[in-house]
Amino acid sequence: MRVLTTLPQADLNDAAAAAQAAEAAGFDGFITMENRHDPFLALAVAATATKRIELATGIAIAFARSPMSIANIAWDLQRASAGRFVVGLGSQVRAHNERRFSVPWSPPAPRLVEYCEALRAIWRCWRGEGRLDFQGDHYTFTLMTPNFVPPPTGTPMPAVTLAAVGPAMLRVAGRVADGVRLHPFCTRKYFEDTILPRIEAGLAESPLNRADFEISGGGFIATGPDEATVAERREWVRYRVAFYGSTKAYWPVLAAHGLEDLGAKLLAHSRAGTWDEMAAEITDDVLDLFCAAAPHASIAAAVDARFSGLSDALNASVSTDMPSDLPPDVIQDIQRLPRIFKGFDTDKWSTSGATLTTASS
């Protein structure tokens, strides 16, 4: 199983040293998030400071940016990192799109299908595989003069992964992405009963095999050098489970366990601003559904029980502000756990995989 951590984003002056430390510790990759900071800038610093470790946005908000903007950023990061960059995209919810980013809202699943196809149409054009003539319902790209074509990267096209929670977006990820970044608000039952069947249905329409497609995340990790630290981080996770559970978009996960009433209680606390009382609604039994928790010495076994057979990679950080402190030997223990994913094969999205001139529905 691959082990990821987060890259500090608050101060770009810290990014290079943190990236080098993560690489030296043996992490397979690190991710950045779009919360309080831009997700790409720290990766640009890290790309030039490291040699092996994967760099990924986990995630960048898609609809706040044109696919052309993402295509340019990804192309440059892919070149700077010698092929180690992964584009992680997500739709975010309607309120954030309309009120935080001031962008129009439309059903996200079909729009993200077209978004991924547009990215690859642009990249194929830049690779010399045909004229850019992408015309879809949401995006149209028909102008690309030689002056605007960036130099070759000498690498494959970047992999594209999508954040997904609901059934429709899970199927979209399997159909048009190289991987899925699952929300940590996820249980093993929801994973088995909802996530895997939808991804498999999407992969049936994709040029990829399951070994080409990475399933990342799907739960929280609470660990530390001792029981006291684990207990402290469990409480942080308890608060996050309550926070996410108060959002209706995540209620299908609660419904899988017959916990719809809990979602309504959490929403009421959110509207009232009673945040501490909201966290108290998450019992230890509910918390255990979402979280693998144990000290460093035994966290690999807890991860095995919670994630094996499901995820190919996990984020060992509990937040952007707290990169993982897993020791190298524990990282190696987790890396020995089996996974299906073998590696990205983005050449399968070349002209044989999709047309350059039309967006599929």
For each residue, the residues with C-beta under 8 A, 3 or more apart:
1: 303 307 308 311 312 313 314 334 335 336 337 338 339
2: 28 29 214 216 312 313 314 335 339 341
3: 26 27 28 313 314 316 324 326 331 334 335
4: 27 28 29 30 31 54 56 58 216 313 314 315 316 317
5: 22 27 29 30 31 315 316 317 323 324 326
6: 30 31 32 33 315 317 319 320 322 323 324
7: 15 18 19 22 30 31 32 42 43 46 55 323
8: 11 14 15 18 42 320 321 323
9: 12 15 32 33 36 37 38 39 41 42 320
10: 14 36 37 321
11: 8 14 15
12: 9 15 41 42 45
13:
14: 8 10 11 17 18
15: 7 8 9 11 12 18 19 42 45 46 49
16: 19 20 45 46 48 49
17: 14 20 21 49
18: 7 8 14 15 21 22 46 323
19: 7 15 16 22 23 30 45 46 49 50 53
20: 16 17 23 24 49 50
21: 17 18 24 25
22: 5 7 18 19 25 27 30 53 323
23: 19 20 27 50 51 52 53
24: 20 21
25: 21 22 326 327 328 331
26: 3 328 331 332 335
27: 3 4 5 22 23 30 53 316 324 331
28: 2 3 4 53 54 313 335
29: 2 4 5 53 54 55 56 86 313
30: 4 5 6 7 19 22 27 46 53 54 55 56 323
31: 4 5 6 7 56 57 58 88 315
32: 6 7 9 37 39 40 42 43 56 57 58 320
33: 6 9 39 57 58 59 320
34: 37 38 39 57 59 60 61
35: 320
36: 9 10
37: 9 10 32 34 41 42
38: 9 34 41 42
39: 9 32 33 34 42 43 57 58 59 60
40: 32 43 44 57 60 73 77
41: 9 12 37 38 44 45
42: 7 8 9 12 15 32 37 38 39 45 46
43: 7 32 39 40 46 47 55 56 57 77 85
44: 40 41 47 48 76 77 80
45: 12 15 16 19 41 42 48 49
46: 7 15 16 18 19 30 42 43 49 50 53 55
47: 43 44 50 55 77 80 81 84 85
48: 16 44 45 80
49: 15 16 17 19 20 45 46
50: 19 20 23 46 47 53 55 81 84
51: 23
52: 23 84
53: 19 22 23 27 28 29 30 46 50 84
54: 4 28 29 30 84 85 86
55: 7 29 30 43 46 47 50 77 81 84 85 86
56: 4 29 30 31 32 43 85 86 87 88 161
57: 31 32 33 34 39 40 43 60 86 87 88 89
58: 4 31 32 33 39 88 163 181 216 315
59: 33 34 39 88 89 90 161 162 163 181
60: 34 39 40 57 65 70 87 88 89 90
61: 34 64 65 89 90 91 92 96 97 101
62: 65 70 89 90 91 112 115
63: 91 92 97 101 103 105 108 111 115
64: 61 92 97 101 103
65: 60 61 62 69 70
66: 69 70 139
67: 70 71 115 118 119 122 139 141
68: 71 72 122 141
69: 65 66 72 73
70: 60 62 65 66 67 73 74 87 89 119
71: 67 68 74 75 119 122 123 126
72: 68 69 75 76 150
73: 40 69 70 76 77
74: 70 71 77 78 85 87 119 158
75: 71 72 78 79 123 126 150 153 158
76: 44 72 73 79 80 150
77: 40 43 44 47 55 73 74 80 81 85 158
78: 74 75 81 83 84 85 153 155 157 158
79: 75 76 82 150 151 153 154 155
80: 44 47 48 76 77 85
81: 47 50 55 77 78 84 85
82: 79 154 155
83: 78 153 154 155 156
84: 47 50 52 53 54 55 78 81
85: 43 47 54 55 56 74 77 78 80 81 158
86: 29 54 55 56 57 158 159 160 161 178 179 344
87: 56 57 60 70 74 119 158 159 160 161
88: 31 56 57 58 59 60 161 162 163 181
89: 57 59 60 61 62 70 112 115 116 160 161 162 163
90: 59 60 61 62 162 163 181
91: 61 62 63 97 108 111 112 163 169
92: 61 63 64 96 97 101
93: 96 97 247 249
94: 97 98 105
95: 98 99 100
96: 61 92 93 99 100 101
97: 61 63 64 91 92 93 94 100 101 103 104 105
98: 94 95 101 102 103 104 105
99: 95 96 102
100: 95 96 97
101: 61 63 64 92 96 97 98
102: 98 99
103: 63 64 97 98
104: 97 98
105: 63 94 97 98
106: 111 138
107: 110 111
108: 63 91 111 112 169
109: 112 113 168 169 171 172
110: 107 113 114 137 138 361
111: 63 91 106 107 108 114 115 138
112: 62 89 91 108 109 115 116 162 169 172 176
113: 109 110 116 117 172 175 176 360 361
114: 110 111 117 118 136 137 138 139 359 360
115: 62 63 67 89 111 112 118 119 138 139
116: 89 112 113 119 120 160 162 176 177
117: 113 114 120 121 134 136 176 354 359 360
118: 67 114 115 121 122 134 136 139 141 359
119: 67 70 71 74 87 115 116 122 123 160
120: 116 117 123 124 157 160 349 353 354
121: 117 118 124 125 132 134 141 354 356
122: 67 68 71 118 119 125 126 132 134 141 144
123: 71 75 119 120 126 127 157 158
124: 120 121 127 129 130 157 350 351 356
125: 121 122 128 129 130 131 132 144 149 356
126: 71 75 122 123 144 149 150 152
127: 123 124 152 157
128: 125
129: 124 125 350 351 356
130: 124 125 351 356 357
131: 125 144 356
132: 121 122 125 141 142 143 144 356
133: 141 142 356 357
134: 117 118 121 122 139 140 141 142 356 357 358 359
135: 140 142 357 358 359
136: 114 117 118 139 140 358 359
137: 110 114 359 361
138: 106 110 111 114 115
139: 66 67 114 115 118 134 136 359
140: 134 135 136
141: 67 68 118 121 122 132 133 134 144
142: 132 133 134 135
143: 132
144: 122 125 126 131 132 141 148 149
145: 148 149
146: 149
147:
148: 144 145
149: 125 126 144 145 146
150: 72 75 76 79 126
151: 79
152: 126 127
153: 75 78 79 83
154: 79 82 83
155: 78 79 82 83
156: 83 344 346 347
157: 78 120 123 124 127 346 347 349
158: 74 75 77 78 85 86 87 123 346
159: 86 87 178 179 344 346
160: 86 87 89 116 119 120 176 177 178
161: 56 59 86 87 88 89 173 177 178 179 180 181 214 216
162: 59 88 89 90 112 116 169 172 173 176 177 179 180 181
163: 58 59 88 89 90 91 169 180 181 182 183
164: 169 170 172 173 180 181 182 183
165: 169 170 182 183 185 186 249 250 252 253
166: 169 170 249 252
167: 170 171 194 198 252
168: 109 171 172
169: 91 108 109 112 162 163 164 165 166 172 173
170: 164 165 166 167 173 174 180 194 195 198 199 202
171: 109 167 168 174 175 198 199 201 202
172: 109 112 113 162 164 168 169 175 176 177 202
173: 161 162 164 169 170 176 177 179 180 199 202
174: 170 171 177 180 198 199 200 201 202 203 204 205 206 213
175: 113 171 172 202 203 205 206
176: 112 113 116 117 160 162 172 173 202 206
177: 116 160 161 162 172 173 174 180 213
178: 86 159 160 161 208 212 213 214 344 346
179: 86 159 161 162 173 213 214 215 216 341 344
180: 161 162 163 164 170 173 174 177 199 213 214 215 216
181: 58 59 88 90 161 162 163 164 216 217
182: 163 164 165 186 191 195 215 216 217 218 311
183: 163 164 165 186 217 218 244 250
184: 217 218 219 220 240 244 290 315
185: 165 240 241 244 245 250 253 290
186: 165 182 183 190 191 195 217 218 219 253 290
187: 190 191 219 253 256 257 289 290
188: 191 192 219 289 306 310
189: 192 193 256 257 289
190: 186 187 193 194 195 252 253 256
191: 182 186 187 188 194 195 196 218 310
192: 188 189 195 196 310
193: 189 190 197 256
194: 167 170 190 191 197 198 252 256
195: 170 182 186 190 191 192 198 199 215 218 310
196: 191 192 199 200 310
197: 193 194 200 201
198: 167 170 171 174 194 195 201 202
199: 170 171 173 174 180 195 196 202 203 213 215
200: 174 196 197 203 204 210
201: 171 174 197 198 204 205
202: 170 171 172 173 174 175 176 198 199 205 206
203: 174 175 199 200 206 208 209 210 213
204: 174 200 201
205: 174 175 201 202
206: 174 175 176 202 203 213
207: 348 349 352 353
208: 178 203 212 213 345 348
209: 203 212 213
210: 200 203 213 340 341
211: 340 341 342 343
212: 178 208 209 341 342 343 344 345 348
213: 174 177 178 179 180 199 203 206 208 209 210 341
214: 2 161 178 179 180 312 313 341 344
215: 179 180 182 195 199 218 310 311 312 313 340 341
216: 2 4 58 161 179 180 181 182 311 312 313 314 315
217: 181 182 183 184 186 311 313 314 315
218: 182 183 184 186 191 195 215 307 310 311 314
219: 184 186 187 188 290 291 292 306 307 311 314
220: 184 237 240 241 290 291 292 318
221: 291 292 293 299 303 314 315 316 317 318 324
222: 230 233 234 236 237 291 292 293 318
223: 229 230 233 292 293 294 295 296 299 302 316 326
224: 228 229 230 232 233 295 296 325
225: 229 295 296 325
226: 229 230 295
227: 230 231 295
228: 224 231 232
229: 223 224 225 226 232 233 295
230: 222 223 224 226 227 233 234 293 294 295
231: 227 228 234 235
232: 224 228 229 235 236
233: 222 223 224 229 230 236 237 293 318
234: 222 230 231 237 238 287 291 293
235: 231 232 238 239 279
236: 222 232 233 239 240 318 319
237: 220 222 233 234 240 241 287 290 291 293 318
238: 234 235 241 242 279 282 287
239: 235 236 242 243 275 279
240: 184 185 220 236 237 243 244
241: 185 220 237 238 244 245 282 286 287 290 291
242: 238 239 245 246 266 269 278 279 281 282
243: 239 240 246 247 270 278
244: 183 184 185 240 241 247 250
245: 185 241 242 250 251 254 262 263 266 282
246: 242 243 263 266 267 269 270 278
247: 93 243 244 250 251 267
248: 251 263 267
249: 93 165 166
250: 165 183 185 244 245 247 253 254 263
251: 245 247 248 254 255 260 263
252: 165 166 167 190 194 255 256
253: 165 185 186 187 190 250 256 257
254: 245 250 251 257 259 260 262 263
255: 251 252 258 259 260 263
256: 187 189 190 193 194 252 253
257: 187 189 253 254 289
258: 255
259: 254 255 262 263 286
260: 251 254 255 263 264
261: 264 265
262: 245 254 259 265 266 281 286
263: 245 246 248 250 251 254 255 259 260 266 267
264: 260 261 267 268
265: 261 262 268 269 281
266: 242 245 246 262 263 269 270 278 281
267: 246 247 248 263 264 270 271
268: 264 265 271 272
269: 242 246 265 266 272 273 274 275 277 278 281
270: 243 246 266 267 273 275 278
271: 267 268
272: 268 269
273: 269 270
274: 269 277 278
275: 239 269 270 278 279
276: 279 280
277: 269 274 280 281
278: 242 243 246 266 269 270 274 275 281
279: 235 238 239 242 275 276 282
280: 276 277
281: 242 262 265 266 269 277 278
282: 238 241 242 245 279 286 287
283: 286 287
284: 287 288
285: 288 289
286: 241 259 262 282 283 289 290
287: 234 237 238 241 282 283 284 290 291
288: 284 285 291 293
289: 187 188 189 257 285 286
290: 184 185 186 187 219 220 237 241 286 287
291: 219 220 221 222 234 237 241 287 288 306
292: 219 220 221 222 223 299 302 303 305 306 307
293: 221 222 223 230 233 234 237 288 302
294: 223 230 297 298 299 301 302
295: 223 224 225 226 227 229 230 298 299
296: 223 224 225 299 326 327 330
297: 294 330
298: 294 295 301 302
299: 221 223 292 294 295 296 302 303 326 330 334
300: 303 304 330 333 334 336 337
301: 294 298 304 305
302: 223 292 293 294 298 299 305 306
303: 1 221 292 299 300 306 307 308 314 334 337
304: 300 301 307 308 337
305: 292 301 302 308
306: 188 219 291 292 302 303
307: 1 218 219 292 303 304 310 311 314 337
308: 1 303 304 305 337 338
309: 338
310: 188 191 192 195 196 215 218 307
311: 1 182 215 216 217 218 219 307 314 339
312: 1 2 214 215 216 339 340 341
313: 1 2 3 4 28 29 214 215 216 217 339 341
314: 1 2 3 4 216 217 218 219 221 303 307 311 334
315: 4 5 6 31 58 184 216 217 221 324
316: 3 4 5 27 221 223 324 326 331 334
317: 4 5 6 221 320 322 323 324
318: 220 221 222 233 236 237 322
319: 6 236 322
320: 6 8 9 32 33 35 317
321: 8 10
322: 6 317 318 319
323: 5 6 7 8 18 22 30 317
324: 3 5 6 27 221 315 316 317
325: 224 225
326: 3 5 25 223 296 299 316 330 331 334
327: 25 296 330 331
328: 25 26 331 332
329: 332 333
330: 296 297 299 300 326 327 333 334
331: 3 25 26 27 316 326 327 328 334 335
332: 26 328 329 335 336
333: 300 329 330 336 337
334: 1 3 299 300 303 314 316 326 330 331 337
335: 1 2 3 26 28 331 332
336: 1 300 332 333
337: 1 300 303 304 307 308 333 334
338: 1 308 309
339: 1 2 311 312 313
340: 210 211 215 312
341: 2 179 210 211 212 213 214 215 312 313
342: 211 212
343: 211 212
344: 86 156 159 178 179 212 214
345: 208 212 348
346: 156 157 158 159 178 349
347: 156 157 350
348: 207 208 212 345 352 353
349: 120 157 207 346 353 354
350: 124 129 347 353
351: 124 129 130 354 355 356
352: 207 348
353: 120 207 348 349 350
354: 117 120 121 349 351 360
355: 351 358 360
356: 121 124 125 129 130 131 132 133 134 351
357: 130 133 134 135
358: 134 135 136 355
359: 114 117 118 134 135 136 137 139
360: 113 114 117 354 355
361: 110 113 137
